Amino acid sequence: MNVDSGSTHVKGARERVGKKDTRRYNVVLPAELLDQLQEVADEYHTSTLDLIKRFIRLGLLAVRAEKTPDLEFFIREGGVEKRVLIV
């Protein structure tokens, strides 16, 4: 995945890196969102790319939970549980 502030989009382009088969997907994000990502990445001493990959994995887990009847994904805040739904 490549975060790019330009307007070029490459849909599912494949690239060989070492022995791993990867796909490049350019994402154009609003500046405010990218700034927020950078702040969190700095706080956790990681890159925005790594952070985006983590968020994608978390989102995929939420999707899996939504599709699996006996699996639920919750966030607890201040003693209140909120079920995560993919809208």
N, C-alpha and C positions, 0 to 999 in steps of 0.2 A: 504494500500500500504506500502510496506517495501522497503527501499533503501538498497541494499546490494552490497558490492564490491566483494563478492564471486561469485562462478559459479553455485550455486544451483538455480534451477528454479522450482517454484510451480505454475502451470497454474490453475488459478481460484479456489484455495483452499478456502473452506468456514470455517469461524470461528465465534463462538457465543461470542459476547462481550456484557455483560449486556443484554438488551432487543433488541439491534440492530443486525441485520444479516449483517455481513461484509464479504468481500472476501479479501484474502491476495494475493498480486501479487508482487513477488520479481523482482526488476529491477536492472540490472547490467549497470552502467554508466561509461563512461570514466572518469578518475580522474580529468581531466581539467574541464569537464562539472560539475561534483559534486563540485569542488572547486568554480566555478562560482555561483552555486546555494547556497552554504554555505555563500559566500560573500553577496549575495542579502538577504538571510535569516537573517544574522547578522545585516545588514543595517536596515531591517524592524522589527527587534526584534521578529522574529518568527522562527519556525523550518523549516528545509528543507522539511520535510513531508508536513507541511501546505502549503508551497510555491508550491510544486509539485501538490497538490490538487487544488490550485488556478489556476495554469497554465493549468491543465486538463480542468477545468470548462471553462476557457477562450477559449481553443482550441475547446471544444464542441460547444460553442457559434459561433465560426467562421465556423465550419462545418454546423451548422444549418443555418447560414446566406447564405452560399454557395448554400444550397439546396432549399432555399425559394426565389422565384422570386422577391418578393417585400421587401426583407430584405437584406441590405448590411452592411458589416463590414469594417470600414476604420480606418487607423491610420494617423493622421495629424502630420507632422514634418516640422517645419520651414515654415508653410503656405502651404505646399504641401500635398495633400491628396493621400494616397496610399491604394488601395483596397486590403484587405487581402484575399488571395486565398490559399486553401489547396492543396498542391502539392502531 
